[in-house]
Structures are given as C-alpha cells and as structure tokens.
C-alpha cells in the first residue's frame, strides 16, 4: 500500500472522505478509499456541540482509537491543536500517532478568527520535532473566514508553516480557479482544498491541487437524507433504497472481532 505521503504525489489528487463516527469510517473503508480523515464539525455536531473552540478533542481521540484499527491511513482534524502550548499540542499528536493516525490538520484560527501565524508555526515545529513522520497539513483560514482573503496573504502564512515543517497546506474556502492555480504554484507543498461546487476532482488536479477533502459535506448530507426519508414516510412518498441492515451489522461485527486497537 502506498504511504500517506505517496498518496499526495500521485497523478490524481488524493480524495479524502471525512468520517464523523465509526459507521461512516467503515463505509468509506469498505468502498476502497485508501485514507480517511475525521471532521471536527461532524464529530462536534454528533455530540450536540458547535464546531471549533476546542470542543471535539475527546471525541476525536475516541474515534481515532477506533478507526486506527482499519487497514487504511487515518488523519485527524484537531482544530487548532486544542491548546496554545506547542508542547501540549505535540504531546497530543504523539498520542494520536500511537493510536494509528498518520496525519493531522491544524488550523490557524480560533473562534472564527485568524490567530498569530508565528504561534501556529511554533506548534507545527513542536509536532514535527516530536513525531517527524506524521503528515502535518497546515490549514490557512483566510478565505474560510474572509479575513485577508487574498492569494498573497495565504501564501505568506503557508510559506511560514512550510518552513516550520508542514508537509501540506489546506486552504478551505478558496473558490476561484485562478486563485487555486496561483496558490499551488507558489506554495511549494501539496495543496489541499475542500470538494468544490463547480470544479471536479480532476479539474482541481489540473490546477495543481494534490488533495481534495470532503470536509463535513457527507455528515451534513446524511442529516439532509435522514430528514428527507422521515418527511417522505410522513407524507406517503417513496423512500430511497439503503444498504441492508444485515450488511451493516456484519461490517460492525467483523470490525469488533478484528485486531485490537494499536497500543
């Protein structure tokens, strides 16, 4: 199996689905995806919590503990590292790596606003010093939160994070094809974007993107689907077919009878 690093160097971008629980992770693995990420929004929302502000740490750890048993690469969305202390962030990443995570996303924002990029760079450097083999995907949130949403501002932050040791740069919220092309040309690290409403994965690859994440889209779509089914049942309309109960049950039984989580 290709390493997680190698998946970012393939001819086509790595398409990374993001799981919010064990069931979604098992489904993505059964469908043949070689790598699965977690989604802080989906995890937090499943627990009845808003995304961000360090609400998903315990649930993310629990999910990585479970998904780390799967024969696929697991990368964790850890918000801003859940701490201002670089050493504490590095300790947490080392814990996730011991559970089977090979990568992480770390954000340069908190509570909807950009933070000091030097502070983020310090966290990245501490993580790479402690766990050098973990793929650090540094998220640059200028476009996502519409704060200094320019290519130049994103590149400035991205190059600082790359110098600190980031292996990839994640730029959620960038929408313009020429902006994406400029970012991939200037950053010098594999660039990750969210699944795009108007550009296919193939088209994003032609713009230089090396990784495309689903983000919280599968979680949000699943909620919409659940509401649609309930509404159709209420209104006497046809409902869609679904994976049979017994197939999902067998998948879960096999998972729990499989190898124990990595120590």
C-alpha positions in Angstrom: 0.0 0.0 0.0 1.3 3.5 -0.8 2.3 5.6 2.1 0.2 8.6 3.1 3.0 10.9 1.7 3.0 9.0 -1.6 -0.8 9.4 -1.9 -0.1 13.2 -2.2 2.3 12.6 -5.1 0.1 10.5 -7.4 -1.1 11.6 -10.8 -4.6 12.4 -9.5 -5.4 14.2 -6.2 -6.0 12.2 -3.1 -9.7 12.3 -2.5 -10.1 12.2 1.3 -13.6 11.4 2.8 -14.1 12.7 6.3 -15.7 10.4 8.9 -17.7 11.5 11.9 -18.2 8.1 13.5 -17.2 4.5 13.2 -20.0 3.6 10.9 -19.1 6.3 8.3 -15.4 5.3 8.6 -16.2 1.7 8.0 -18.3 2.6 5.0 -15.5 4.7 3.5 -13.0 1.9 4.1 -15.3 -0.7 2.6 -15.7 1.5 -0.5 -11.9 1.3 -1.1 -10.7 4.7 0.0 -7.0 4.4 0.9 -7.2 7.2 3.5 -9.9 8.6 5.8 -9.9 11.9 7.7 -12.0 12.9 10.6 -14.2 16.0 10.6 -14.3 18.2 13.7 -17.7 19.6 12.6 -19.3 16.2 12.2 -17.8 14.9 15.4 -18.9 18.0 17.4 -22.3 18.2 15.8 -22.9 14.5 16.6 -22.3 15.3 20.2 -24.6 18.3 20.1 -21.8 20.9 20.2 -20.9 23.7 17.9 -17.7 23.2 15.8 -14.5 24.9 17.0 -13.4 26.3 20.3 -11.7 23.0 21.2 -14.9 21.1 21.6 -14.0 17.9 19.8 -10.8 16.7 21.5 -12.1 13.8 23.5 -14.4 12.6 20.7 -11.7 12.9 18.1 -9.3 10.8 20.3 -12.0 8.2 20.7 -12.7 8.0 17.0 -9.1 7.7 16.1 -8.7 4.9 18.6 -11.4 3.0 16.7 -10.5 3.9 13.1 -6.8 3.3 13.8 -7.7 -0.4 13.5 -8.7 -0.1 9.9 -6.2 -1.1 7.1 -6.3 2.5 5.7 -4.4 5.7 6.5 -6.1 7.8 9.2 -5.6 11.6 9.5 -7.2 13.6 12.3 -8.7 17.1 12.2 -7.5 18.6 15.5 -8.8 22.1 15.2 -6.0 24.4 16.5 -4.4 21.6 18.4 -6.6 22.1 21.4 -4.0 24.2 23.2 -1.9 27.3 23.0 1.1 25.4 24.3 3.2 23.9 21.4 4.5 21.2 23.8 0.9 20.2 24.7 -0.1 20.0 21.0 3.0 17.9 20.3 2.1 15.5 23.1 -1.5 15.2 21.9 -0.3 14.4 18.3 2.1 11.8 19.7 -0.9 10.2 21.4 -2.9 10.1 18.2 0.1 8.7 16.3 0.3 5.9 18.8 -3.3 5.2 18.2 -2.7 4.8 14.4 -3.0 8.4 13.0 -0.5 9.1 10.2 -1.6 12.7 9.7 -3.4 15.7 11.1 -5.0 19.0 10.1 -4.1 22.0 12.3 -5.9 25.3 11.9 -4.5 28.9 12.1 -7.8 30.2 13.5 -9.8 30.1 16.7 -13.4 31.0 17.3 -13.8 32.2 13.7 -10.8 34.4 13.5 -7.2 34.1 12.3 -4.5 33.9 15.0 -0.9 34.9 15.1 0.8 32.8 12.4 4.1 32.6 14.4 2.2 30.8 17.2 0.9 28.3 14.7 4.4 27.8 13.2 5.6 27.0 16.8 3.0 24.3 17.2 4.0 22.8 13.8 7.7 22.8 14.6 7.0 21.1 18.0 4.9 18.4 16.4 7.5 17.7 13.7 10.2 17.5 16.3 8.2 15.0 18.4 6.6 13.0 15.7 8.5 13.7 12.4 6.7 11.0 10.4 3.3 12.5 11.0 1.9 14.4 7.9 1.1 17.9 9.1 -1.5 19.6 7.0 -1.5 23.2 8.0 -4.8 24.9 7.4 -4.8 28.5 6.3 -8.2 30.1 7.1 -8.0 33.5 5.3 -10.6 32.5 2.7 -12.7 30.4 5.1 -13.3 33.3 7.5 -13.0 36.1 4.9 -10.1 37.7 6.8 -7.4 39.0 4.4 -8.8 36.6 1.7 -6.0 37.2 -0.9 -3.6 34.8 -2.5 -0.6 36.9 -1.2 -1.8 36.7 2.4 -2.4 33.0 2.2 1.0 32.3 0.6 2.7 34.4 3.3 1.2 32.2 6.0 1.7 29.0 4.1 5.4 29.6 3.5 5.9 30.3 7.2 4.2 27.0 8.1 6.1 25.1 5.4 9.4 26.5 6.9 8.3 25.2 10.3 7.8 21.7 8.8 4.3 21.5 7.4 4.0 18.7 4.8 0.9 20.1 3.2 -1.2 23.2 3.1 -5.0 23.2 3.4 -6.9 26.3 2.0 -10.6 25.8 2.7 -12.9 28.3 1.1 -10.9 29.2 -1.9 -13.3 29.2 -4.9 -11.7 30.9 -7.9 -9.8 28.6 -10.3 -7.0 31.2 -10.9 -6.6 31.7 -7.2 -6.2 28.0 -6.8 -3.7 27.8 -9.6 -1.6 30.6 -8.1 -1.6 29.0 -4.7 -0.5 25.6 -5.9 2.3 27.3 -8.0 3.6 29.4 -5.2 3.3 27.4 -2.0 5.7 24.5 -2.9 3.9 21.9 -0.8 0.9 19.7 -1.6 -2.2 21.9 -1.6 -5.4 20.6 -0.2 -8.8 22.2 -0.9 -12.4 21.3 0.0 -14.5 19.5 -2.5 -15.5 22.2 -4.9 -19.1 23.1 -6.0 -18.1 23.9 -9.6 -14.8 22.1 -10.2 -14.4 18.3 -10.3 -11.5 16.5 -8.6 -9.9 16.0 -12.0 -10.2 19.7 -12.8 -8.7 20.6 -9.4 -5.9 18.3 -10.1 -5.2 20.2 -13.3 -4.9 23.3 -11.2 -2.2 21.7 -9.2 -4.3 20.5 -6.2 -2.9 17.3 -4.6 -5.6 16.6 -2.1 -9.4 17.2 -2.0 -11.3 16.7 1.2 -15.0 16.1 1.6 -15.0 18.0 4.9 -18.3 17.9 6.7 -20.3 17.6 3.5 -21.0 13.8 4.0 -22.2 14.5 7.5 -24.4 17.4 6.5 -25.8 15.4 3.5 -26.6 12.5 5.8 -28.7 14.7 8.0 -30.5 16.1 5.0 -31.1 12.5 3.8 -32.4 11.4 7.1 -34.8 14.3 7.2 -35.9 13.6 3.6 -36.7 10.0 4.5 -38.6 10.9 7.6 -40.6 13.5 5.6 -41.3 11.1 2.8 -42.6 8.5 5.3 -44.8 11.1 6.9 -46.1 12.3 3.6 -46.6 8.9 2.0 -43.9 9.4 -0.7 -41.4 6.7 -1.9 -38.2 6.4 0.1 -34.8 5.5 -1.3 -33.1 2.2 -1.0 -30.4 1.9 1.6 -27.6 -0.6 2.5 -29.4 -3.5 4.1 -29.3 -3.7 7.9 -27.7 -7.1 7.9 -24.8 -5.9 5.7 -24.0 -3.0 8.0 -24.4 -5.3 11.0 -22.0 -7.8 9.6 -19.5 -5.0 8.9 -19.7 -3.9 12.5 -19.4 -7.4 13.9 -16.3 -8.1 11.7 -14.8 -4.8 12.9 -15.2 -5.7 16.6 -13.9 -9.2 16.1 -10.8 -7.9 14.2 -7.4 -6.8 15.6 -7.4 -4.8 18.8 -6.6 -1.1 18.6 -2.9 -0.3 18.4 -1.2 0.5 21.7 
